[in-house]
Amino acid sequence: MARASASEWAQRVAAWRSSGKSAAAFAEKHGYSAKSLQWWSSELRRRGQAAPASEPEVKLARVFRSGSATPSTAPSVVVSVGEARVEVRAGADRATLELVLGALHAAHSGARR
């Protein structure tokens, strides 16, 4: 088998990342080693050549200090965990909300110990 170029490995790494499979499972299916796939993933990142499509989407939340006015009058639900307060508006992304609430719960649980 001929050696693959960096651009070919970039395509392989992007396909692996978007597959959701482990490096071992993905590499075995495609006929190359998991260690090579992981090495190239790291190498491409070091070179600043990681494919943007291979990175997970990052969703941001707007954070307000306690007592500050929120810019919208959309209907909302307020969730309090310890001293933290999260205002959830209609149309909020469920997965992002679950991550935020899980992090708050973990932080609050750790603070009580």
Rosetta blueprint (number, residue, H / E / L):
1 M L
2 A L
3 R L
4 A L
5 S L
6 A H
7 S H
8 E H
9 W H
10 A H
11 Q H
12 R H
13 V H
14 A H
15 A H
16 W H
17 R H
18 S H
19 S H
20 G L
21 K L
22 S L
23 A H
24 A H
25 A H
26 F H
27 A H
28 E H
29 K H
30 H H
31 G L
32 Y L
33 S L
34 A H
35 K H
36 S H
37 L H
38 Q H
39 W H
40 W H
41 S H
42 S H
43 E H
44 L H
45 R H
46 R H
47 R L
48 G L
49 Q L
50 A L
51 A L
52 P H
53 A H
54 S H
55 E L
56 P L
57 E L
58 V L
59 K L
60 L L
61 A L
62 R L
63 V L
64 F L
65 R L
66 S L
67 G L
68 S L
69 A L
70 T L
71 P L
72 S L
73 T L
74 A L
75 P L
76 S E
77 V E
78 V E
79 V E
80 S E
81 V E
82 G L
83 E L
84 A E
85 R E
86 V E
87 E E
88 V E
89 R E
90 A L
91 G L
92 A L
93 D L
94 R H
95 A H
96 T H
97 L H
98 E H
99 L H
100 V H
101 L H
102 G H
103 A H
104 L H
105 H H
106 A H
107 A H
108 H H
109 S H
110 G H
111 A H
112 R H
113 R L
